[in-house]
Amino acid sequence: MIWIIGGTSEAVEFVKRIKNKRKYVITAATISEREFLEDENLIIGRMDEADMEMFIKKYSVDTVLDMSHPYAVEVTQNAKEASKNCGIKYKRYERPKAKYSYKNCIYLTSLEACKNYLSDLKEISGSVFFTTGSKNIKDFETVRGSNRFVYRVLPAARSIKICNENKVKMKDIVAALGPFSEEINIALFKEYAAEIVVMKDSGKTGGTLEKIEACKKLGITAIVIGR
């Protein structure tokens, strides 16, 4: 039995390729995955390392194929450890990094480095537009100061809850499902008067190039949080 750790478009594509050819089970953290993959073998739920070990035993898994998001570091670490403890094979698919060239692009090696950069940021007239989802809103809000931070998040109850918990104003929430075209990025960055756009290197599949091209067309700064 192959256990596919999903949550990415690549995992959905892989399931379509092996359906009716191999025995598999696929997991994802949130119910929104069912919008992309209607599959009887899809199981929704978050797991820690102990839960993963029980899951491996319950489904007689012999191979773990980790196709989670490239920034899902904790999931990957737990899956590696659970596979090792259960004595089964672990394989990681990670989408390639985006290749781009833009003089106003700042590449930072970690979330902490990005927080440090933003904490030193002087007051700007526009906004800092985050395309990094809801997971790190709490981290960014601690360094917001007097600047306007706008967050683009998934249109899911959990995302809005995180925004509310961190007292993000409704006018600073863009709830929409990506990836987005260059044209939509341009329209949103202009609408929210973005001077800086913060993103992760989610690769070509995750829309990184479209964000950077939009920044380039508008002449605004792009901050990429590296892997």
For each residue, the residues with C-beta under 8 A, 3 or more apart:
1: 23 24 25 59 60 61 62 63
2: 18 22 23 24 25 61 62 63 64 65
3: 24 25 26 27 55 56 59 61 63 64 65
4: 11 14 15 24 25 26 27 65 67
5: 11 26 27 64 65 66 67 68 75 79
6: 11 12 15 26 27 28 33 37 42 67 68
7: 11 28 29 30 33 67 68 69 72
8: 11 12 67 68 69 95 205
9: 12 13 36 205
10: 13 14 67 93 95 205
11: 4 5 6 7 8 14 15 26 28 37 67 68
12: 6 8 9 15 16 36 37
13: 9 10 16 17
14: 4 10 11 17 18 65 67 93
15: 4 6 11 12 18 19 24 26 37 39 41
16: 12 13 19
17: 13 14 21
18: 2 14 15 21 22 24
19: 15 16 39
20:
21: 17 18
22: 2 18
23: 1 2
24: 1 2 3 4 15 18 41
25: 1 2 3 4 41 43 59 61
26: 3 4 5 6 11 15 37 39 41 42 43
27: 3 4 5 6 42 43 44 45 47 55
28: 6 7 11 33 37 42 43 44
29: 7 33 44 45 46 75
30: 7 33 44 156 158
31: 34 44
32: 35 36 154 156
33: 6 7 28 29 30 36 37 42 44
34: 31 37 38 42 44
35: 32
36: 9 12 32 33
37: 6 11 12 15 26 28 33 34 42
38: 34 42
39: 15 19 26 42
40:
41: 15 24 25 26
42: 6 26 27 28 33 34 37 38 39
43: 25 26 27 28
44: 27 28 29 30 31 33 34
45: 27 29
46: 29
47: 27 51 52 55 78
48: 51 52 78
49: 52 53 77 78 81 82
50: 53 54
51: 47 48 54 55
52: 47 48 49 55 56 78 79 82
53: 49 50 56 57 82 85 86
54: 50 51 57 58
55: 3 27 47 51 52 58 59 61 82
56: 3 52 53 59 61 64 82 83 86 88
57: 53 54 60 61 86
58: 54 55
59: 1 3 25 55 56
60: 1 57
61: 1 2 3 25 55 56 57 64 86 88
62: 1 2 88 89
63: 1 2 3 88 89 90 91
64: 2 3 5 56 61 79 82 83 88 89 90 91
65: 2 3 4 5 14 91 93
66: 5 75 76 79 80 90 91 92 93
67: 4 5 6 7 8 10 11 14 93
68: 5 6 7 8 11 72 75 76 79
69: 7 8 72 202
70: 94 95 200 201 202 203 227
71: 200 202 227
72: 7 68 69 75 76
73: 76 77
74: 77 78
75: 5 29 66 68 72 78 79
76: 66 68 72 73 79 80 92
77: 49 73 74 80 81
78: 47 48 49 52 74 75 81 82
79: 5 52 64 66 68 75 76 82 83 90
80: 66 76 77 83 84 90 92
81: 49 77 78 84 85
82: 49 52 53 55 56 64 78 79 85 86
83: 56 64 79 80 86 88 89 90
84: 80 81 87 90
85: 53 81 82
86: 53 56 57 61 82 83
87: 84
88: 56 61 62 63 64 83
89: 62 63 64 83
90: 63 64 66 79 80 83 84
91: 63 64 65 66
92: 66 76 80
93: 10 14 65 66 67
94: 70
95: 8 10 70 202 203 204 205 206
96: 203 204
97: 201 203 227
98: 201 202 203 204 208 209 212
99:
100: 105 208 209 212
101:
102: 105 212 215 216 222
103:
104: 215 216 219 220 221 222
105: 100 102 212 215 221 222 223 224
106: 117 221 222 223 224
107: 224 226
108: 113 114 117 223 224 225 226
109: 113 226
110: 113 114 225 226
111: 114 115 136 139 225
112: 115 116
113: 108 109 110 116 117 225
114: 108 110 111 117 118 198 223 225
115: 111 112 118 119 139 140 142 143
116: 112 113 119 120
117: 106 108 113 114 120 121 223
118: 114 115 121 128 140 143 144 198
119: 115 116 143 145
120: 116 117
121: 117 118 124 128 145 147 196
122:
123: 145 146 147
124: 121 127 128 147 195 196
125: 193 195
126: 148 192 193 194 195 196
127: 124 147 148 149 150 172 192 193 194 195 196
128: 118 121 124 147 148 149 150 194 195 196 197 198
129: 150 152 188 189 192 194 196 197 198
130: 137 140 149 150 151 152 197 198
131: 152 178 197 198 199 200 211
132: 135 136 198 199 200 225
133: 136 152 153 154 159
134: 137 151 153 154 158 159 162 163
135: 132 162
136: 111 132 133 139 140
137: 130 134 140 141 151 153 162 163 166 168
138: 141 142 162 165 166
139: 111 115 136 142 143
140: 115 118 130 136 137 143 144 149 198
141: 137 138 144 149 166 167 168
142: 115 138 139
143: 115 118 119 139 140
144: 118 140 141 147 149
145: 119 121 123
146: 123
147: 121 123 124 127 128 144
148: 126 127 128 172
149: 127 128 130 140 141 144 168 172
150: 127 128 129 130 172 173 174 192 194
151: 130 134 137 163 168 172 173 174
152: 129 130 131 133 174 175 176 178 188
153: 133 134 137 156 159 160 162 163 173 174 175
154: 32 133 134 159 175 176 177
155: 159 175 176 177
156: 30 32 153 159 160
157: 160 161
158: 30 134 161 162
159: 133 134 153 154 155 156 162 163 175
160: 153 156 157 163 164 173 175
161: 157 158 164 165
162: 134 135 137 138 153 158 159 165 166
163: 134 137 151 153 159 160 166 168 173
164: 160 161 167 168
165: 138 161 162
166: 137 138 141 162 163
167: 141 164
168: 137 141 149 151 163 164 172 173
169: 172 173
170: 173
171:
172: 127 148 149 150 151 168 169
173: 150 151 153 160 163 168 169 170
174: 150 151 152 153 188 192
175: 152 153 154 155 159 160
176: 152 154 155 180
177: 154 155
178: 131 152 207
179: 205 206 207 210
180: 176 184 185 188 207 210 211
181: 184 185 210
182: 185 186 210 213 214 217
183: 186 187
184: 180 181 187 188
185: 180 181 182 188 189 210 211 213 214
186: 182 183 189 190 214 217 218
187: 183 184 190 191
188: 129 152 174 180 184 185 191 192 194
189: 129 185 186 192 194 197 214 215 218 220
190: 186 187 193 194 218
191: 187 188
192: 126 127 129 150 174 188 189
193: 125 126 127 190
194: 126 127 128 129 150 188 189 190 197 218 220
195: 124 125 126 127 128 220 221
196: 121 124 126 127 128 129 220 221 222 223
197: 128 129 130 131 189 194 211 214 215 220 221 222 223
198: 114 118 128 129 130 131 132 140 223 225
199: 131 132 202 208 211 212 222 223 224 225
200: 70 71 131 132 206 208 224 225 227
201: 70 97 98 208 224 225 226 227
202: 69 70 71 95 98 199 205 206 207 208
203: 70 95 96 97 98 206 208
204: 95 96 98 208 209
205: 8 9 10 95 179 202
206: 95 179 200 202 203
207: 178 179 180 202 210 211
208: 98 100 199 200 201 202 203 204 211 212 224
209: 98 100 204 212 213
210: 179 180 181 182 185 207 213 214
211: 131 180 185 197 199 207 208 214 215 222
212: 98 100 102 105 199 208 209 215 216 222 224
213: 182 185 209 210 216 217
214: 182 185 186 189 197 210 211 217 218
215: 102 104 105 189 197 211 212 218 219 220 221 222
216: 102 104 212 213 219 222
217: 182 186 213 214
218: 186 189 190 194 214 215
219: 104 215 216
220: 104 189 194 195 196 197 215
221: 104 105 106 195 196 197 215
222: 102 104 105 106 196 197 199 211 212 215 216
223: 105 106 108 114 117 196 197 198 199
224: 105 106 107 108 199 200 201 208 212
225: 108 110 111 113 114 132 198 199 200 201
226: 107 108 109 110 201
227: 70 71 97 200 201
